[in-house]
Amino acid sequence: MRIELERRPDVSKLFSILSPFIALGLTLIFGGIMFMMLGKDPIAALYSFFIEPLTEVWSLHELAIKAAPLILIAVGLSVCYRSNNWNIGAEGQFIMGAIAGSILPVVFYEWQSPLVLPLMMLLGMLGGALFAGIPAFLKAHLNTNEILTSLMLVYVAQLFLDWLVRGPWRNPGGMNFPETRTFDATAILPEMIASGRAHWGFGFAIIAAILVWFMMRYTLKGFEITVLGQSQRAGRFAGFSSRKMIWFSMLLSGALAGLAGIAEVSGAIQQLRPVISPGYGFTAIIVAFLGRLNPLGIVVAGLVLALTYLGGEAVQVSLQISDKPIRVFQGLLLFFVLSCDTLIHYKIRMMWYDLSETAGKGIR
Amino acid sequence: MKKLLFALATTAAVIGFSAGAYAADKAKVCFVYVGSKTDGGWTQAHDIGRLELEKALGDKIETQFLESVPEGPDAERAIERLARSGCGLIYTTSFGFMDATVKVAAKFPDVKFEHATGYKTAPNLATYNSRFYEGRYIQGQIAAKISQKGVAGYIASFPIPEVVMGINAFVTGARSINPDFKIKVVWANTWFDPGKEADAAKALIDQGVDVLTQHTDTTAPMQVAAERGIKAFGQASDMIKAGPETQLTAIVDTWGAYYIKRTQLFLDGKWETQSSWDGLKDGILSMAPYTNMPDDVKAMAEETQKKIESGELKPFTGPLKKQDGSEWLAAGASSDDGTLLGMNFYVEGVDDKLPQ
């Protein structure tokens, strides 16, 4: 027997809209069963997971902090993926952006001026874009596979950061611990509103999402991205260059990942450490697809994914359970969302055939 | 309809009130863990301490914990969540939680915080640590007796003072028995990564060491040592199950005594900030049973342990030289705590260059 996914001839509009809700419903049912099997009240667990983090102001701020880098990176990635450029290395671009932006507060820490912060953000974008420029160059001119090159460069970035904070950039007053000096107040991204610690990184994320959404929907560039993504040949007939598109999409997503990196470091961590990201660059890939590569969808997807982290902690505290079932539950949610989305476009077909019959035909 | 609503509202209020009253009855003591509470090492030792605390003071307190909390901004959120959920006393059990704990402590002046192995305090933030190096000195002496080749392997995590101090204590102990003893160090750059730790163990054994010790948290090195038939020391928890024929002894972190002492002070309203650094004599660490060694080595280890507990023996006592041959401590002089807490140099006998 073989199971095949077969593309549906037409996609149901109704189910496209319903799919996330069906997925949520299935998650609630199966998650509830899991919590029940653990001997916990499923209603209380689901409440702590999905509702409790939304009921308090401080927790909404935390949601914004957690979602900001995910959204910012995923918005950039959506442009890449729509144009058929598979940038998997946003994690590395995030780190290089953070490093480039930190040059001012770490190396030139004595220079304190209102110019520091905007310059840091620009340097962060530049750092991320340049680092994404490496796989872009390799693909555009040497025809290498950008999935491999961008992914491998993540390790380069991680080790470079590790070397910096243990070596030349180590805090001279930090008891030999691997971290840089903490940033001066002029180098810290301010809070958006006074009620909590959500910083401007979230503002950047929303602005970026709106700008990219506008570009994709209303500009020629957006059309070019879509056309080249769907058919390079058709794009060529329209006079679009796929080589230029490689550069454009990779540099844009690199810059946004770099901005996410420096915003996270400046707003939330306030110094460089050996590890500055719990895998934002990779999680953002999920966010991009969860948001169906639509910048506005990505905002929602980023918030949902951030909610699963916060909710996971809330359940741990309120029900006194280990974090393992929480991870299973997060996995359930992603599994149902992505499989429901898949089943809108595809249907499952079971192929029954007799083994003895195929054996006679030889290898196919 | 109105009546029904009213009834519902009062019921809700009563339930809400009784839940609140219940919470007020028992003080909440909370823990933030960097790893999984069943990691078999560092975090598990803290969780055992938490359970001992529950056993001792369970009628007056309840405990909560968050596990596998990454260091960095996530830690700040996790600690703040506990502070907001009504915890009166919060233990943050990893060095990397230091700045996050400082920030949250400043926001919640009425909540008490205790941070393990850090160096920043505040009126409502104390630090606590354990003199692990006392145990490592004993391990060094055992290694010098057991090793045929006079070389031990040391799997280190990060080049921070805590770890450098451990390496130096081990070498100093070993050289008190065999003045030519050497150790080889591999920096795993992780606290918890079974794969990397196992690789480090294999690399060290391939370089010819015949005793292994570790300052990382998993039992992987112990298992590798068992496979290759050499002896090893456990870390943080008793790892005898991972190497019944292999483990010589282990430094066992017994935080429970400290947690009970400090929580009692908190309940009595006598909690004050401090920087605590207890050792073998205070029961904050202990040695797992001395196994898989000849009786005379066991007797020596037990005697050294007694001497350290009574204060007769201080592991870092001169004459001691730094790695480059310059004098560190003159004969009879003992190191002060300040030097130990900022230790960034090796003593003689370490076959490695300290990552700077």
Interface residues (C-beta under 8 A of the other chain):
Chain A: E56 W58 S59 E62 I65 K66 D162 R166 G167 M175 N176 F177 P178 T182 E264 A268 I269 R273 P274 V275 I276 P278 Y309 L310 E313 A314 Q316 V317 S318 Q320 S322 D323 K324
Chain B: S36 K37 Q64 F65 L66 E67 S68 P70 E71 G72 P73 D74 E76 R77 A78 E80 R81 L82 R84 S85 F95 D99 Y119 F158 P159 I160 P161 V164 N189 L341 G342 N344 P355 Q356
